[in-house]
Amino acid sequence: MKYMFTLIFFAVILISLLIIKKNNSFLVKCRIIVKSFQYRITLVLVGGGMLFFILIYIKNDKEGFYYGLGCDFCSCKLPYDVSPEMDNYGGFTLNDNTGFPIIGGGFSFNRSDLKIRNILAYYYDDSSLICKVSDTTGNDKYLSMYVYKKMNQSVFGFKEVDKSQIQGLSYKNRWFLLNKEYSDNVYLKKKIAVIGIAVSILLIYAVIRSRVITA
């Protein structure tokens, strides 16, 4: 998923350029349209539209990282290089730097028989990460991540903390409430932005080609 949008973008551009090259009627129609507008104004408007879609993509690319969608052009990080991941069914996990899940649905905590049903939200700052989870009994719990050494390797663990212990947390870095509907919305915005950028590039290409043809 990380590079999917980049591949879609270049595929749309390539296919569209091939279609334009083989279909001269497209250029003829563009030439008629361009004649009714000033050349530079058209470029400015189309270029502005492309910039608008680029900004939408960058914003949602960054936002998507925190909701487990990965990112193509952001440098977002969680403590200890932990990364979030959400599957197609809305299941959410936090993974270590090798991609191995360290917490998610089905994981036990507090060395008991209690298991996590799903992760509802998480919070992070420079050195800590706290998850709000729902357990298999239907109760909400707050789990704080800790790291310990085992055979010279860092191992991640989670311990339950009382809600009163997290009420004083700074909200400079916010809680991320996890739900598939919001993630799908971010994904859709990225897809629309990719299509918008591709169409903008094609329009710029068509305008410039039409200008060359009429010159």
SULFEN-V636676 format. One record per helix or strand. SS is the DSSP state (H for helix, E for strand). FROM is the first residue (numbers start at 1). TO is the last residue. If there is no record, write none. Layout:
BEGIN
[[SS:FROM:TO] [SS:FROM:TO]]
END
This chain:
BEGIN
[[H:4:22] [H:24:35] [H:39:66] [H:79:81] [E:83:86] [E:92:95] [E:101:104] [E:108:108] [E:115:124] [E:129:135] [E:140:150] [E:153:161] [H:163:165] [E:176:177] [H:180:214]]
END
